[in-house]
């Protein structure tokens, strides 16, 4: 169940029931400062040269972003630096003195060293990515400082961009710095025509993409800085579509800041007076109406003293993902009737309609629940059309229309989980026979909670082999979830379970989260543990384990170790 915990200022989103791992948590006040998340980034644009490409996060008075150690460790592992200490040290030993001398000697020496660094980067093998990155980025920085012409900087920028793949904060920030630096160079040199327009457009898009990434993770102050750069480049290039995108993103950013400012005193009051009905009712209504966060509202609703909110909390206890959605949708209808104004009524109607439609999509045979759901939907769907548009969704759409690759779709709930790819590994060996119905229900419910912008896959292992739902991860839309149901439906447990090949396949696509559902009865437990440790040496994937069965000590101990070492969580599934 979603909850707000003032100890570390976060919401654990129940939209993806993956346990309290780092990937399940988006902090209102991020616990990893932006300057730490972007270690190694070289400032290349106006105002950032030779300075950190980040600003200090401003915390709300009285609040500190504190995370559980495992959560923080996993976040830091995912927010890896642009280059590691080894590569940075090697660069300094080999080229540090030369760079300092070139700076002292002036532009000609700077340009010469930039050319040398580029040649060194080209000569390195592909597996020396970090050293190639630092050589290429420093080459661009020195060439720009040395007054190299735009054409040379464009080539160096292309070199750097090819090495800056991925979506870690450091990579996103460095890509943006390269594009911004090139655009600034075009302006400084007075470059005109298509070359200048392309450079300015690329810089504006990169900054919009970075701002959206920061926005979705609540690095709001840094998002404002990225957006200011995007606006500057869009204005200089007279790029109307990007200017409109910037306006939409700024509107969403201002709205998010205002919501966060309003949330703080409400959450603080509920934390200081946990049994106070008025404090809990105010927080539940705020989450439901402003964040459209049904899961987050359930906890305070249960202690609100409000008959309608308490009915919502009881509805959340309904078993089965689809049935629960129906119960929640029906429970919200009286809140629609009791709404205090037209806006509140329209928003609540839209939230109720979303829950009811979710149930009806999954429901096949007509029964009393379906009749009630259809009747409730007929009451609210007309009202839902009057709900104000979600400014975050408008911003994402405007950015996409302007050619920006939106790093993460921004939904109606402020605190969305940031996983892009989730892989379920399902143990269907003979020992799981009596647990298979509960396991299928668990996987289905977890997948049902995924957002449309996420992707997932499912691997089933039995007979010492494994079978994948799809060759690649599929979108978590209705079609993807229907494919999962078809895939799991005919599976019959049998044979033994050599998990190693399935785990290799699961890690192959670089997912953010792997869910292992099993009783832990593997023929070779040490081999499984060693393989997970090898495959996840960089700890870029959170591994959550869900245990089924009789909780045999050695099996449960293995599942706990697998999760703990990978920054994930273990939980036993009661059947």
N, C-alpha and C positions, 0 to 999 in steps of 0.2 A: 504494500500500500504506500502511496506517495506520502511523504511527510516533510514538514519544514523543521529543521533543527537549528536553533539559534546558536548552538555551540560552534558550528562551522558554516553557518549561513548558506544553506543549499537546499535544493529540492531533489529528492531521490525520485526520479520519474518512474511511475508504474506503467507508463505506456510501453516500456520494454521491460519485462520482468526478468532481468538478468542478474539480480543481486546487487549489493552495494559495492560495485567495483568502480574504478575511476571513470570508466566510460559511461556509467549510469548517471553521473553527477555533472551538472552545470552549475557553477557557483554564481550567486548574485554578485559576490565580491571575490574574484578568482584568487585561489591560494598561491598560485605560481605567478609572481610578478612578471609583467611583460618583458622587462629587461633580462630576466632570467630565462624566460621562454624563448628569447631571440639571441641567445649567446652566440657570439662569433659573427653577427651580421655587421657588414661594413657600410657605413653611411655614405651614400653617393649622390643624393639629391640636395637641392638648395636647402640650407639650414640643418643638414645632418652630416655633412662631411666631417670626418674625423671625430664624430660624436656618436653616442649610442643611438641606434635607430628606434628608440623607445622612450616613453615618458614614464615617470613614476605613477603607479596607480594610486588614485586618491580614494581613500576609504571613508565610509560614512562615520560620523562621530559615534564612538562607543562600540563599533563593530570591528572585528578582526577576522580575516579569512583563515580559519584553522580547519585542517582536514585530518581524517584518520590517517595514521602513518602509511598503511597499505595503499590508500587512495592517492595520497600525495606522491608516494614512490612511483606508482604506475603512471600518474600524470607526467611526472618529470621524465620518465623513460620515454613516453610518447613525444614529449616536447624536447627532443634531442637537439643538441647544438648543431650549428651549421657545419662546424668541423670539430673533431675531438681534440683533446689535449695533445695526443701524440702527433697528429698532423700539424697542429699549430706550433708545437715545439720544433718539429723538423723544419718548417718554413723559417722560423726565426733563426735556427742554427745555420741554415744554408743561405738565406737571403736577407736576414734582418739587417746585418751591417751594410750590405749593398744598398738597401732601401734608404737607410739613414743617410748614407753618403750621397745618394742621388737627390734626396730632398735638399741637402745642403748645397749641392752644385747647381741645381736649377732645372728648367724645363727640358733641355736637351738630354740630360742624364736620366731624367724621369721617363722620357719617351723611350730611350734606349733600353732601360731596365724593363719597362712594360713589354717590349718586344721579346726580350729574353725570357721573361716569365711565361709569356704565351707559348714560346717554343718548348719550354720545359713541360708545360701542362700537356701539350699535344703529344710529347714523347712518352708520357707516363702510360702504363697499362690501365685498362678500364677498371680494374679492381682497386686502384688507388684513388677512389672518388673524392675523398675528403681533401687530399693534397691537391688534386686537380682543381677542386672548387676554390681553394684559397689562392692558388696561383692565378687562376683566371679572373677572379674578382679583384685581386690586388693589381693585376695587369690593367684592368679597366680603370681602377681608381688612380693609378699612377699616370696612365695615359691622359686621363681627363685633367689631372692636376698639372700635367706638363703641357697642356694646350693642344693635344692631338686633334686633328680635324674630325668633323662629325663622321665622315665615311669610315675612318679607322675605329672610332668608338662604336659605330654600329656593328662592325665585324666582331669586336671584342664583346659587345653586349650579346650578340647571338651565341658566341662561344659559352658565355656564362649561363645563359638561359637553358642551353641544352643540358647543363649539369645540375640545374636547380629544379628537379622534379620532385613531386610529393606535396603534401599539404601540412607539414609541420609548421609551426609559427615561424621558425627561423628561415625555412625555405621560402615561405610566402613573403616574408618581410624582405629577404634579399632579392627575390625576383622583382618586387616592387621598387626597391632602391635602384636596381639596374635600369629598369624601364624609366623611372623618374629621372635618373641621372642623365640618360640619353636624351630625354625630352628637354631637360634644362640646358644641355649642351646645344641642342638645335636652336633653342631660343637665343642663347648667348651668341652663337655664331651667325644668327640671322638667316638660318636655312629656311628656304621657302618651298612651296609646292607640295607634291604628294609625300615626299620623304618626311617633311616636318609634320604634316597632318597625321601620318601613320605613327610617328614617334609619340606625338601628343595623345593620340587616341589610345595607343598601347599603355602609356603611363596612366591615363585616366581610368582605363578599365582595370589595370592591375591594382590601383588604389581603391577602386570600388570593391573589387573582390576581397582585398585585404580588410576593408572596413566591414563588409558583411560577415567575414569570418570572425572578426573581433566582436562585432555586434552580437552574433549568436552565442558567443561565450561570455558576454557581458564585460569585455574589455572596452567599456564605453568611452572612456577618455581617449584611449588610443585610436578607437574607431573615428572619433571626431577629427583627430589629426590627419589620418589617412584620407578622410573625406575632404578635408580642406585642400590637400594636395590634388585630389581628383578634380575638385572644382576649379582650381587654378589652371590645370592643364586643359580641362574641357573648355574653359573660357578663352584661353589663349588660342586654341584650335578652332574656336567657334563651332564646337561639336554639340549640336542641339540635343541629340538623343542622350548623350552622356550627361549633359547639363540637367536634363529632366530626371535621369536616374539619380544623380547626386541630390536633387531636391527631394525625391521620394525617400531616399535612404536617410537624409537628414531629418525628415519628418518622422520616420520610424525611430531614429535614434533619440530625438527629443522626447517622443512618446515613451520610449523604454526608460529613459532617465526619469521621467515624471512618475511612471509606474513604480520604479524602484524606490524613489523617494517616498511615495505613498505607502508602499509595502512595509518599509522599515518600521515605522511606529506601530503599525498594526501587528506585525509579527513579534515585535518586542513586547507589546502589551500582553499578547497571548502567552509568550514565554514566561513573563514575570508573574502572570496570574493564570496559570494553566487551567484552573477550574472555573474561571469567570465566564459565565454564559455570554455576556455582552461582548467581551473581547474575542471569544471564539466565533460568535456569530458574525461580527464585523470582518474578521479575517476570512471566514468561509465564504461570505458573500463577495468579498473583494477578489478572491482567487477564482471564484466561479464566474463572475461577471467581467472582471478586467483581464484576467489571465485566461479565462475560459478553461480552467484547469479543474476538471471534475475530480480527478484522483487527489490532487492537493487539497481540495476543499473537504474531503470526506472526514479527515481527522478532526479538525476544529468543528465541523458540523455536528459530530457526535456529542459534543459538549456544549452546544450552543443554546440549549433550552428552547429552541425554536422548533415547533412541531414539524414544519416542512423540511427544515435542514436535517433534523434527526431522522426523518423518513428517508432522506437521501443517504445518510450514513448506513442505515439498515439495508437499503437496497444494494449497497456496495458489498455486502456479505453474501450475495447470491452466488451460487456455484455455477461454473461454466461461463466461458467468455461471452458467448452470444446472449445467454439468458441474463447475465449480469448487465450487459448493455441495455437490454430491454427494461430491466428493473430500474436502472438509473434514469433512462429516458422518461419512463412513466412517473418516477419520483420527482423529476424536475418540473413537470407540468403544473403542480400547485404553486411552485415558486414563480412560474410565468404569470399565473393568475394574480398572485400577490405582489407583482412587481410595482415599484414605486413611481416609475415613469416609462415613457414609450421606449426610450433607448434600452433601459434595463430589460423591459419585456421582450424586445426584439432579440437581444443578445441571448437571454435565457432560452427563448424559443429556438434559436439556432443551435445552441448547445444540446437541448433536448432532441431536436430533429436529428442531429448527428448521431447520437446514441441509438435512437430508434431505427434509423436507416441502416446502421451497422448491424443491428440484430436482424432486420428483415432481409438483408443480403445473405445472411448465413442460415436463415430459417427456410425450411422446405415444406414440411407437412403443416397444414393449418391446425391450430389448437387454440386454447383459451389465451395463452400468452401472445400468440400472433394477433389474435383479434384485438386484445387490449392495446398492443403496440400500434396497430394500424389506426385504431380510434384515436389514440393519443397523438399520433403523427398528423392526423387530419385536423386536429385542434391547433397545432403549433406551426405547421409548415407555412401557412400564409403569413403569420406574424414574423417568421424568421427572415423573410425577404426584406424587412425593414432594418435589419441589423447593419450597423456601420461597417464598412470594409475594414479588414485588418491591415493596418498600415505597413506591417512587416511583410506581408504577402505582396502588397502593392509594390514595395521597394524591391523585392526579389524579382518580380515580374518586369519592372522597369529596367533593372540591371540586365536581365536576360535579353530584353528587347534591344538594349544598347550593345549587345555582343559580349557582355561580361559573363564569364563562367562562374555562376553562383556556387561558391564552395560548399554551401550547406543550405538546403531549402529552409526558409524561415516560416514556421507554422503559426497558428493562432495562440499557442501556449508559449509563454516567454522562455520557459526553462525546458528546452528539448534536449534529449540525449544526443551526443555527437557521433555515435557509431555510424559508419557508412556500411560496412559489411559484417555480417554475423554468420557464422557457420555452426550448425547443430550437428554434433556427432552422436548418433543414437546406437546404443548397444542392443542388437537384436539376436544375441546368442541364446542358446537353449536355457541358460539360467535365468533369463529375463521373461520367460513365458508368462508367468502369472502377473508380471508387472507391466506388460506391454500396453494394455488399455490406458493405464494411468500415465505412462510415458508419452503415448500419442496425444492424450489430452493436454499434457504439460507443454509439449512442443507446439501443438496447435495454438494454445492460448498465448504462448510467448510470441509466436509469429504473428498472431492476430493483432498484437499490440505494436508491431513495427509500423513506422511511418512510410508513406509512399516513396519518399526520397531515399530510403534505405534499401539495401540489397541483402539477400541471404541465400544460403544453400543448405542442404541437409545431406549428410552421409550416413548410411546405415551399414553396420558391420555385423557379419555372421559368417559361419563356415570359413573362418580365417581369411575372409575377403571383405571387400566393401563395395557399395554401390552408391552413386551420387544421384541426387534428384535432377541435377543439371550439370552440363559441362562447366558452366560459369555461374556465378551468383546472379540471381534474378531479382527484379524489382519487387518490393514488398507491397505490390498493389493487389487488387482483387484477383487478377489472373495468377500472380505468383502464389498467393495463398491457396487458391484452388488447386494449383499444381502440387503443392505440398500435401494437400488432403488426398489427392489421387495417388501420390507416391507412397504415403504411409499406409493407406487403406489396406492393400493386399499383403503387407509384410507379415510373415509368420516367423517367430523366433526359432532358431535351430543352430546346432553346431557350437563350435568354440568361438572365441573372439580375440584374434590377434589384432590389437588396436594400432600397431605401429604404422602399417601402410595407410590406414585411414587418417591417422594424425598427420602424416606427411602430406596427404592430399588436402587436408583441412588448412594447414599452414601455407600451402603453396601460393594461394592468392593474396597473402598478406592481410587477412581480416583483422579488424580491430578487436573482435570478440569471438572466442570459440566456446561453445556450450557443450560440455560432455555429459551425457545422460546415461548412467550405467549403475550396476551394482558393485563395480570395482573388482569383479572376479575375473581378472585377466590371467592367462596362462603364465605370462612372464612379466610380473609387475616391475622388477628393476629395469627391464628393457623399455617399458612404457615411460617410466619416469625419466630415464636417461635421454630418450628420444625427444620428449617434450622440452627438456632442458637444452638440448642441442638445437632444436628447431627454433626455440624462442630465446636464444642467447642474448639478443638485444632487448628483450622484454618489451617488444612493440605490440604484442597481442595479449590481451587479458584472457586468461583461461578460467572459466567458471565451471565448477563441477556440481552436478545434481545427483545425489545418491538415492538409489531405490533398494528396497529389500530389508534384510534383517540387521543391518548396521554391524556386520562382522568387523571386529576391531581392525584387522590388518587391511581390509578393503577400504574402510572409512579413512584410516590413517593415510593411505595412498592418495585418496581423492582430496583430502585436506592439504597434503603437501603440494600436489599439482597446482591447486588453486593459489595457495599462499606464495609459491615461488614465482607465479606469473602475475601477481597483482590482482588476482580475482578472488572469488569467494566460494565456499562450499556450503551447501545446505542439503539436508535430508528431506526428501519429498514424502510426506505422510500420505498413505493410501487408505 
